[in-house]
Amino acid sequence: MDVSTSRSLYLRYMPTPVCERALQLSVFFLLLTSLLTACVTDRSDAGGDDLPDTSTDWSRDILHTSLNIDLETMTGIADLVLSGSLLSSAASFEIGDLTIINVVSDGDQLKFNAKLGQLDVGIPLSVGPQTITIEYYLNLHHNFDGILDSGVTFTWPYYCGNIFPCKSQPAEGSGFELVVSGIPDGDISIYPELITADAPSYMLAWAVGDYDYSMLGITANGTEVGVYYFPDEAEKALNGTRYLRDVFDWYEQTYGDYLFGEKVASVSVKWPAGGFGGLEHHPFWHIAGESLNNPVVHAHEASHGWFGNGVRIGCWEDFVLSEGIASYLAARALNEVAGEEYGNQIWQSYENRLDLLQNSNENKIAWPEGCNEIDILEDGLYGAAPYMKGAFFFKHLEYKLGKEVLDRLLRNFFSVNSGHAVNMQMLITAIKEGSTYDPTACAQAWLRMESIVDTDACIY
Ligand SMILES: [Zn+2]
């Protein structure tokens, strides 16, 4: 994630009453919703008496999410594979402003209750995994919070519920399948058809447009690396991705095999005004048109295939483990493949961003205490502190350990934890136990505190 927008554009999700939304939908949809009482979908009396009643259970693990989205009718069908349970007969999901039509499993219509952005489903007890099928209607969104008018999705950090029943907490990992139909004539859709490794909900995305594609090359591991761009963007797309094949190859060779497919690409997207940077929607990560010319943004988003997605964060407070390391890796990889002069330029630009942070009123703590106690947008963690202070923390580790040892430790950490959620403390412990250097003092002074110029514990 390296999207920067006018902060005012980020409004925290406020569940919109289904009745209000219903007014905006098609006649057919109105007919349907008019049958529902109080504009809340309550099928808690559906199905046979032997099926469980609805209740709330946020702990049920989503193992796999298979989506079939029709953009012409704005309908979705979600097949969710849930872990089995002999203790709980319920599962709950975030559904934003989706309108739920039906929930079915094994031919039975399950009891469900959908209101205020939450779907509760009664699930029969089972030892093995259960698949439930949820049919629903979707809405377009305009504020970096769902399917945007320009044909691109935006789910980060917690807007997946406006597109599919999900859990947005970063530790929740799922495999994904996706089919997007109803594409306008002349456009193509870009999305992964299958992701087998567990990934956070905000990783899944699509983009629709009249894209051109350029293949940039094949890595030593056989991964095709390319770029999708709009017809008038060829020059800046190809300039911005001139190192991308080599950068991706360097990540694969240095940190381990890529988890999310055999073809990857940067995808130019048209975000609302004020949006620039990128979003880590692997394997086809999104780059705002404003940033398409910048190799650092492409390298940053590509690195999230290893840290942020491949290994995902356990709590929003661990954001530095995704963004600090991605900022470091973009500079490091470009230093390796494009030369030290370019690497130094990138670090100088990071220094400048630290200076701006120092002289601002923004949050300066990169790694707050707690787990999912903050709202990452409202409470200011989404800002320069985790990105830039995080990058310099890893540069400090490079200085203390040497590149070879740091790379070995990161490779091991990725190998052990890929497909899983981790906390920043786990990485610090892994470095302490895998080397002769204990980074605790630097992490405390630099990441946990507001200090920016006092780097005695964190020289690089
Ligand atoms: Zn990022």
Residues whose N, C-alpha, C, O or C-beta is under 5 A from the ligand:
A	BS01	ZN	M1 D2 E323 A326
